[in-house]
Amino acid sequence: MGPLEATGEAAGAAAVRHRIDAIWRIDGARIVAALARATGDVGLAEDVAQEAVAEALVQWPVEGVPRNPAAWLTAVAKRRAIDAWRRAERLQDRYADLGRRLEDAAAPEWDPLPDDVLKLVFVACHPVLSREAQVALTLRTVGGLSTGEIARLFLLPVATVQQRIVRAKKTLSAARVPFDVPEPNEWSARLGGVLAVIYLLFTEGYAASSGNAWMRQDLALEALRLGRLLSRLVPREPEALALVALMEFQASRFRARTRADGSPVLLSDQDRTLWDRGQIERGQVALAQADALGRGRGNYALQAAIAQCHATAPGGGGHGLGADCAAV
């Protein structure tokens, strides 16, 4: 092989790696969630998903990227899970459990939480885990952040974060936490953690702690989607509604936050005509619904009220804030 051929192969492999990174950013959480639903084990789901990515890094530069990359990764990961069960001599037990799951799925049943990614967030925020473990596991499995990125976010050694995630997965497995909707009387015990990690996912997307781009709109918008689903699940929880309002107000400015070269634009310098008026209106509605519950303003509601002032002020950026904002 000549040097030009070697250079071409290296460039091809690098292009495939970039493609895999993009696919994982877009579909990683859904792949892990689908695997967690199939296996009933979040730790195993995350592990076999990473094994599938490693296999793609080897095969795709040679065989080409498949037509449906996410489906390919999911199928390979499922085969890896079956291999793991076979090695552990538990395949028959798992087949029986899978059969029961399929029978249950065949029966008509109301599922208040049909979204697998939001189910994954609820599992990652199970009370058997500390808040630190909940956050680290959610950022890893739902946000798709590497352990290095999570470590930089919290100013911790990478080894500490790795150990925290490994312990969290082992704790969930040992506690036999099912990948399922918690009973309504268990929602309140997990709600604080779920709200916190959704907002942290949004914050990481709003101002990324690492990477070439300073914003990750895909991650922020996924957090907003999860927040909307959660608020419909618990419509009587003012902080769930307030968090949605806060994210709507902040996301409304996405188009105005960067210049053509990707550099950031300060709030006071942003072109307000680029702000999404529909999102601002949705934020106002959500905040009004939270206030209408009559339980006072919590942390997210106060932040949302401040964001609303900026979003609706007659002047640019922070100029022109009136008495309503001063009273927040």
JOZICOR-V481969 format. One record per pair of residues at least 4 apart in sequence whose ideal C-beta (glycine too) atoms are under 7 Angstrom apart, sorted by the first residue. I is the first residue (numbers start at 0). J is the second residue. D is the distance in whole Angstrom. If there is no record, write none. Layout:
BEGIN
I:J:D  I:J:D
END
This chain:
BEGIN
0:4:5  0:5:6  2:6:6  3:7:6  4:8:6  5:9:6  6:10:6  7:11:6  8:12:6  9:13:6  10:14:6  11:15:7  11:60:6  12:16:6  12:60:4  13:17:7  14:18:6  15:19:6  15:59:5  15:60:5  15:64:7  16:20:6  16:56:7  17:21:7  18:22:6  18:64:6  19:23:6  19:52:6  19:55:6  19:56:6  20:24:6  21:25:6  22:26:6  22:68:5  22:69:6  23:27:4  23:52:7  23:143:6  24:143:6  24:217:6  25:217:6  26:30:6  26:69:4  27:31:6  27:143:4  28:32:6  28:116:5  28:119:7  28:140:7  28:141:5  28:143:6  29:33:6  29:115:7  29:116:6  30:34:6  30:48:5  30:69:6  30:72:6  30:73:5  31:35:6  31:44:5  31:45:6  31:48:5  31:119:7  31:140:5  32:36:6  32:115:4  32:116:5  32:118:7  32:119:4  33:37:6  33:73:6  33:115:6  34:38:6  34:44:4  34:47:6  34:48:6  34:73:7  34:76:5  34:77:7  34:80:7  35:40:7  35:41:5  35:44:4  35:119:6  35:122:7  35:178:5  36:115:5  36:178:5  37:77:6  38:43:5  38:44:6  38:80:5  39:177:6  39:178:5  40:44:6  40:172:6  41:45:6  41:119:7  41:122:5  41:123:7  41:140:7  41:168:6  41:171:6  41:178:7  42:46:6  42:168:3  42:169:7  42:171:6  42:172:5  43:47:6  43:80:6  43:83:7  44:48:6  45:49:7  45:139:7  45:140:5  45:168:7  46:50:7  47:51:6  47:76:4  47:79:4  47:80:5  47:83:7  48:52:7  48:72:7  48:76:5  49:53:7  50:54:6  50:76:7  50:79:5  51:55:6  51:72:5  51:75:4  51:76:4  51:79:6  52:56:7  52:72:7  54:58:6  54:75:6  55:59:5  55:72:6  58:62:5  59:63:7  59:64:5  64:68:6  65:71:4  67:71:6  68:72:6  69:73:6  70:74:6  71:75:6  72:76:6  73:77:6  74:78:7  75:79:6  76:80:6  77:81:7  78:82:6  79:83:6  80:84:7  81:85:6  81:90:7  82:86:6  83:87:6  84:89:5  84:90:5  84:93:5  85:90:5  89:93:6  90:94:6  91:95:6  92:96:6  93:97:6  94:98:6  95:99:7  96:100:6  97:101:6  98:102:6  99:103:6  100:104:6  101:105:7  110:180:7  111:180:6  111:232:6  112:117:6  112:118:6  112:180:4  112:232:6  114:118:7  114:228:5  115:119:6  116:120:7  116:141:6  116:225:7  117:121:7  117:225:5  117:228:5  117:229:7  118:122:6  118:178:6  118:180:7  119:123:6  119:140:6  119:141:6  120:124:6  120:137:6  120:141:6  120:193:6  120:196:6  120:197:7  120:225:6  121:181:6  121:189:6  121:193:6  122:171:7  122:176:6  122:178:6  123:133:6  123:136:5  123:137:4  123:140:6  123:141:7  124:133:5  124:137:7  124:189:5  124:192:4  124:193:5  124:196:6  125:171:6  125:176:5  125:189:7  126:188:5  126:189:7  127:170:6  127:171:7  127:174:5  127:176:7  128:132:4  128:133:5  128:136:7  128:167:5  128:170:6  129:133:7  130:134:6  130:192:6  131:135:6  131:163:6  132:136:6  132:163:6  132:166:7  132:167:4  133:137:6  133:192:5  133:196:6  134:138:6  134:195:7  134:196:6  134:199:6  135:139:6  135:149:6  135:160:6  135:163:5  135:164:5  135:167:7  136:140:6  136:164:6  136:167:4  137:141:5  137:142:7  137:196:4  138:142:4  138:144:5  138:149:5  138:199:7  139:144:6  139:149:7  139:164:5  141:200:7  142:200:5  142:203:6  142:218:6  144:148:4  144:149:5  144:203:7  146:150:6  146:157:6  146:160:5  146:161:5  146:164:7  147:151:7  147:157:5  148:152:6  148:208:6  148:209:5  149:153:7  149:160:5  150:155:5  150:156:6  150:157:5  150:160:4  151:208:6  151:209:6  152:203:7  152:208:5  155:159:5  155:160:6  157:161:6  158:162:6  159:163:6  160:164:6  161:165:6  162:166:6  163:167:6  164:168:7  165:169:6  166:170:6  167:171:7  168:172:6  169:173:6  170:174:6  171:176:5  181:185:4  181:186:6  181:189:6  185:189:7  186:190:6  186:233:6  189:193:6  190:194:6  190:233:7  190:236:6  191:195:6  192:196:6  193:197:6  193:229:7  194:198:6  194:238:6  194:239:6  194:242:6  195:199:6  196:200:6  197:201:7  197:222:5  197:225:5  197:226:5  197:229:7  197:242:7  198:202:6  198:242:6  199:203:6  200:204:7  200:218:6  200:222:4  201:205:6  201:219:5  201:222:4  201:223:6  201:246:5  202:206:7  203:207:6  203:208:6  203:215:7  203:218:6  204:214:7  204:215:4  204:216:6  204:218:3  204:219:3  204:222:6  205:214:7  205:219:5  205:249:6  206:213:6  206:214:7  207:212:6  207:213:6  207:214:6  207:215:5  212:261:7  213:263:6  214:256:7  214:257:7  215:219:6  216:220:6  216:253:6  217:221:6  218:222:7  219:223:7  219:250:6  220:224:6  220:250:7  221:225:7  222:226:6  222:246:7  223:227:7  223:246:5  223:250:6  224:228:7  225:229:6  226:230:6  226:242:5  226:243:5  226:246:6  227:231:7  227:243:6  228:232:7  229:233:7  229:239:5  230:234:7  230:239:5  230:240:5  230:243:5  233:239:5  235:292:7  237:241:6  237:289:4  237:292:5  237:294:5  237:297:7  237:300:6  238:242:6  238:297:5  238:299:5  238:300:7  239:243:7  240:244:6  240:285:5  240:288:5  240:289:4  241:245:6  241:286:6  241:289:4  241:297:7  241:299:4  241:300:4  241:303:5  242:246:6  242:299:4  243:247:6  243:285:5  244:248:6  244:282:4  244:285:4  244:286:4  244:289:7  244:303:4  245:249:6  245:299:6  245:302:5  245:303:4  245:306:6  246:250:6  247:251:6  247:278:5  247:281:5  247:282:3  247:285:6  248:279:6  248:282:4  248:303:6  248:306:4  248:307:6  248:310:5  249:306:6  250:278:6  251:274:5  251:275:4  251:278:4  251:279:5  251:310:6  252:256:6  252:269:6  252:274:5  254:273:4  255:264:6  255:269:4  255:270:5  255:273:4  255:274:6  256:263:6  256:264:6  256:269:7  257:261:6  257:262:7  257:263:6  257:264:6  258:262:5  258:264:6  264:268:5  264:269:5  266:309:7  266:316:4  266:317:7  267:315:6  267:316:3  267:317:6  267:318:7  269:316:7  271:315:6  274:279:7  275:279:7  276:280:6  277:281:6  278:282:6  279:283:7  279:310:5  279:311:7  280:284:7  281:285:6  282:286:6  282:303:7  282:307:6  282:310:7  283:287:6  283:307:6  284:288:6  285:289:7  286:290:6  286:300:7  286:303:5  286:304:7  286:307:6  287:291:6  289:300:6  296:300:4  296:301:5  296:304:7  298:302:7  299:303:6  300:304:6  301:305:7  301:327:7  302:306:6  303:307:6  304:308:7  304:327:4  305:309:7  305:327:6  306:310:6  307:311:6  308:312:6  308:320:5  308:323:7  308:324:4  308:327:7  309:317:6  312:318:7  312:319:5  312:320:5  313:319:5  314:318:4  314:319:3  320:324:4  322:326:6
END
